[in-house]
Amino acid sequence: MLLGGGDFTRISTVRIKQIEQDLLKTKTELGVAKEYEIRERLKEMFGFEFNRYIKNNIELDALGFDNDTYHIVEIKWRNKATNYKDIMNFMEKTKEFNPVKLYFISRSGFTQQAKILLKEKSIKIIKL
């Protein structure tokens, strides 16, 4: 036995947890960087600044303001389609902003139910 059985298992478990934490941190940092990159592209497209918004437990990926209107963009940069619940959550987060135009960016597209809801609620899809 290398480390006496139990010690090896304990050390392996600790190391695995550390690797998982490191991967999660890296994934989060990459997500923040991607959102920044997208906000810069939105600035080029719309002609005004978009910033991240965090206040009162509400987090918005991109918030811009132009001609007395809020422009809010939700970014889902993941490997699964954006679904109905994602759209509902976005609408809930943005209900206090008025007047508002809503937009959605999804790396992996949308489920059929999500597409229907986007159309019903006049939420525009931005393709990058």
C-alpha positions as CSV (number, residue, x, y, z in Angstrom):
1,M,0.0,0.0,0.0
2,L,1.2,3.4,-0.9
3,L,-0.3,5.6,1.7
4,G,-2.2,3.1,3.8
5,G,-5.5,2.9,2.0
6,G,-7.6,5.5,3.9
7,D,-5.0,8.2,3.6
8,F,-4.9,7.8,-0.2
9,T,-8.7,8.0,-0.5
10,R,-8.8,11.1,1.8
11,I,-6.0,12.8,-0.2
12,S,-7.6,11.9,-3.5
13,T,-11.0,13.3,-2.4
14,V,-9.4,16.6,-1.2
15,R,-7.5,17.0,-4.5
16,I,-10.6,16.2,-6.6
17,K,-12.6,18.9,-4.6
18,Q,-9.7,21.4,-5.2
19,I,-9.7,20.6,-8.9
20,E,-13.5,21.0,-9.1
21,Q,-13.2,24.4,-7.4
22,D,-10.5,25.5,-9.7
23,L,-12.5,24.5,-12.8
24,L,-15.6,26.3,-11.5
25,K,-13.5,29.5,-10.9
26,T,-12.1,29.3,-14.4
27,K,-15.5,28.7,-15.9
28,T,-16.9,31.8,-14.1
29,E,-14.0,33.9,-15.2
30,L,-14.4,32.9,-18.8
31,G,-18.1,33.6,-18.5
32,V,-17.4,37.1,-17.2
33,A,-14.9,37.7,-20.0
34,K,-17.4,36.5,-22.7
35,E,-20.1,38.8,-21.3
36,Y,-17.7,41.7,-21.5
37,E,-16.8,40.9,-25.1
38,I,-20.5,40.7,-26.0
39,R,-21.3,44.0,-24.3
40,E,-18.5,45.6,-26.4
41,R,-20.2,44.2,-29.5
42,L,-23.6,45.5,-28.4
43,K,-22.0,48.9,-28.0
44,E,-20.9,48.7,-31.7
45,M,-24.3,47.5,-32.8
46,F,-26.5,50.0,-30.9
47,G,-24.1,53.0,-30.6
48,F,-24.4,53.3,-26.8
49,E,-22.8,51.7,-23.7
50,F,-24.0,48.5,-22.1
51,N,-23.0,47.6,-18.6
52,R,-23.5,44.8,-16.1
53,Y,-26.2,45.6,-13.5
54,I,-26.2,44.1,-10.0
55,K,-28.6,45.7,-7.5
56,N,-31.1,44.4,-4.9
57,N,-30.5,40.7,-5.9
58,I,-31.1,41.5,-9.6
59,E,-28.3,40.7,-12.0
60,L,-28.5,41.7,-15.6
61,D,-25.9,40.7,-18.1
62,A,-26.2,43.9,-20.2
63,L,-28.1,47.1,-19.5
64,G,-28.1,50.1,-21.8
65,F,-30.1,53.3,-21.8
66,D,-30.9,55.4,-24.9
67,N,-33.8,57.8,-25.9
68,D,-35.4,57.4,-22.4
69,T,-35.6,53.6,-22.9
70,Y,-33.8,50.8,-21.1
71,H,-32.3,48.1,-23.3
72,I,-31.7,44.9,-21.5
73,V,-29.9,41.9,-22.9
74,E,-29.8,38.4,-21.4
75,I,-26.8,36.3,-22.4
76,K,-26.9,32.5,-22.2
77,W,-23.5,31.3,-23.4
78,R,-23.8,27.6,-22.7
79,N,-24.1,24.3,-24.5
80,K,-27.8,23.8,-24.1
81,A,-30.8,25.5,-25.6
82,T,-32.4,28.4,-23.8
83,N,-35.8,27.2,-22.5
84,Y,-39.2,28.7,-21.5
85,K,-38.2,29.0,-17.8
86,D,-35.0,31.0,-18.8
87,I,-37.2,33.5,-20.6
88,M,-39.7,33.7,-17.7
89,N,-36.8,34.3,-15.3
90,F,-35.5,37.1,-17.5
91,M,-38.9,38.8,-17.7
92,E,-39.2,38.6,-13.9
93,K,-35.8,40.3,-13.4
94,T,-36.7,43.1,-15.8
95,K,-40.3,43.9,-14.8
96,E,-39.3,47.1,-12.8
97,F,-37.7,48.8,-15.8
98,N,-40.0,51.0,-17.9
99,P,-40.0,51.7,-20.7
100,V,-37.9,48.8,-21.8
101,K,-36.8,46.8,-24.8
102,L,-35.7,43.2,-24.2
103,Y,-33.2,41.1,-26.1
104,F,-31.8,37.6,-25.8
105,I,-28.6,36.1,-26.9
106,S,-28.3,32.3,-26.8
107,R,-25.2,30.4,-27.9
108,S,-27.1,27.1,-28.4
109,G,-30.4,28.4,-29.6
110,F,-33.9,28.2,-28.1
111,T,-36.4,25.5,-27.4
112,Q,-39.7,25.7,-29.4
113,Q,-41.6,26.9,-26.3
114,A,-39.0,29.6,-25.7
115,K,-39.3,30.8,-29.3
116,I,-43.0,31.1,-28.9
117,L,-42.7,33.0,-25.7
118,L,-40.1,35.4,-27.1
119,K,-42.4,36.2,-30.0
120,E,-45.4,36.7,-27.8
121,K,-43.5,39.0,-25.5
122,S,-41.7,40.9,-28.3
123,I,-38.3,39.9,-27.0
124,K,-35.8,40.2,-29.8
125,I,-33.2,37.6,-30.5
126,I,-29.7,39.0,-31.2
127,K,-27.5,36.7,-33.3
128,L,-23.7,37.1,-33.0
